[in-house]
């Protein structure tokens, strides 16, 4: 269990179950060890979290203000506006999607600058293109998107009903 904890502590990215199995040896009960580690961390300032198909140690959200006050983490913040997050959400729900597809959703052209900022933060990547000549680029989310928003997979995105219940979108 302590080997798993050490690997997760040292890693800035999610660590897959397969990589953890190599650390503790094939045949070791990785899932049980992860459960034991999660239980061991109860009541602590950080937690074991399933993210992007792997596992990470993350500070519990309740301690975010203390970290911001004491550490120099401003350059690590996403610093995205409401519209930026809306575009990112549209890409996540409709991927792969073109700029024209985003225009259809928002009723206006999405700037190359915004797409560039999302790309630079590694939240989106270029997706598949049609094999025909001149086909537009598409956009998809990345594992960094999953990590940034604490999602294990895209299946964890809220559905339309959850968004309506939360008051984020109006009912149809």
C-alpha positions in Angstrom: 0.0 0.0 0.0 2.8 2.4 0.8 4.4 1.8 -2.6 1.2 2.8 -4.3 0.9 5.9 -2.0 4.5 6.9 -2.9 3.9 6.5 -6.6 0.7 8.5 -6.5 2.3 11.2 -4.4 5.1 11.6 -6.8 3.0 11.6 -9.9 1.5 14.8 -11.4 -0.8 12.7 -13.7 -3.2 9.8 -13.0 -1.5 6.5 -12.6 -3.2 3.5 -14.3 -4.2 0.3 -12.4 -1.7 -1.6 -14.7 1.2 0.7 -13.6 0.2 0.3 -10.0 0.2 -3.5 -10.5 3.8 -3.3 -11.8 4.8 -1.4 -8.6 3.3 -3.9 -6.2 3.9 -7.0 -8.3 1.5 -9.0 -10.5 -1.0 -10.9 -8.5 -1.1 -8.3 -5.7 -4.7 -7.2 -4.9 -4.4 -3.6 -6.3 -8.0 -2.9 -5.8 -7.9 -3.9 -2.2 -4.7 -1.9 -1.6 -6.4 1.1 -3.2 -9.4 0.6 -0.9 -7.0 0.3 2.1 -5.2 3.5 1.1 -8.5 5.4 0.6 -9.6 4.3 4.1 -6.2 5.3 5.6 -6.6 8.8 4.1 -10.0 9.3 5.7 -10.0 12.6 7.7 -6.7 13.7 6.1 -6.2 16.8 3.9 -5.9 14.8 0.7 -7.8 11.9 -0.8 -7.4 9.1 -3.4 -9.4 10.0 -6.5 -10.2 8.0 -9.6 -9.4 10.4 -12.5 -9.1 9.9 -16.3 -8.9 6.1 -16.1 -6.3 6.1 -13.3 -5.7 7.2 -9.7 -4.4 10.4 -8.1 -3.8 11.8 -4.7 -5.6 15.2 -4.5 -6.1 17.8 -1.9 -9.6 17.9 -0.6 -11.6 20.9 -2.0 -12.1 22.3 1.5 -8.4 23.1 1.7 -8.2 25.0 -1.6 -8.4 28.5 0.0 -5.5 27.6 2.4 -3.3 26.4 -0.4 -4.0 29.5 -2.5 -3.2 31.7 0.4 0.1 30.0 1.3 1.4 28.6 -2.0 2.2 30.1 -5.4 -0.4 28.3 -7.4 -2.0 31.1 -9.4 -0.2 30.0 -12.5 -1.8 26.6 -12.2 -5.3 27.9 -12.1 -7.4 27.4 -15.2 -8.6 31.1 -15.1 -11.4 30.4 -17.6 -14.4 32.7 -18.0 -18.0 31.5 -18.0 -18.2 31.5 -21.8 -14.9 29.6 -22.1 -16.3 26.9 -19.8 -19.5 26.8 -21.8 -17.5 26.2 -25.0 -15.4 23.5 -23.3 -18.6 21.8 -22.0 -20.1 21.9 -25.5 -16.9 20.3 -26.9 -17.0 17.6 -24.1 -20.7 16.7 -24.8 -20.6 16.9 -28.6 -17.1 15.7 -29.5 -15.8 15.4 -32.0 -17.2 18.8 -33.0 -16.1 21.5 -35.5 -16.1 25.3 -35.1 -19.2 25.4 -37.2 -20.9 22.9 -34.8 -20.0 25.2 -32.0 -21.4 28.1 -33.9 -24.6 26.3 -34.3 -24.8 25.7 -30.5 -23.9 29.3 -29.5 -25.3 31.2 -32.4 -22.0 33.0 -33.0 -18.5 32.3 -34.3 -16.1 30.9 -31.7 -12.9 32.8 -31.9 -9.6 31.1 -32.8 -8.1 32.8 -29.8 -10.5 30.9 -27.4 -9.8 27.6 -29.1 -6.1 28.4 -28.9 -6.3 29.1 -25.2 -8.1 25.8 -24.5 -5.6 24.0 -26.7 -2.6 25.7 -24.9 -3.9 24.5 -21.6 -4.2 21.0 -23.0 -7.9 20.9 -22.3 -8.8 20.1 -25.9 -7.0 18.5 -28.8 -7.6 18.2 -32.5 -9.9 15.3 -33.2 -10.6 13.2 -36.3 -11.1 14.7 -39.7 -13.1 13.5 -42.6 -10.9 11.9 -45.2 -12.2 14.3 -47.8 -9.9 17.2 -48.9 -10.5 20.4 -47.1 -12.4 18.8 -44.2 -12.7 21.0 -41.1 -10.8 20.2 -38.0 -12.7 18.8 -35.1 -12.1 19.2 -31.4 -12.1 16.7 -28.5 -11.3 16.9 -24.8 -8.1 15.5 -23.4 -7.1 13.6 -20.2 -6.0 16.9 -18.8 -9.6 18.1 -19.1 -10.7 15.1 -17.1 -8.0 15.8 -14.5 -8.8 19.5 -14.3 -12.5 18.8 -13.7 -12.0 15.7 -11.5 -13.8 13.3 -13.9 -12.9 9.6 -14.2 -14.3 9.6 -17.7 -16.7 11.5 -20.0 -19.4 9.3 -18.6 -19.2 11.4 -15.5 -20.4 14.6 -17.3 -23.8 15.7 -16.0 -26.7 15.1 -18.3 -29.3 17.6 -19.4 -31.7 16.8 -16.5 -28.9 17.2 -13.9 -28.0 20.6 -15.4 -31.7 21.7 -15.2 -32.0 20.5 -11.6 -28.9 22.5 -10.7 -30.3 25.6 -12.5 -27.4 25.8 -14.9 -29.7 25.5 -18.0 -33.3 26.1 -18.5 -35.8 23.4 -19.3 -36.8 22.7 -22.9 
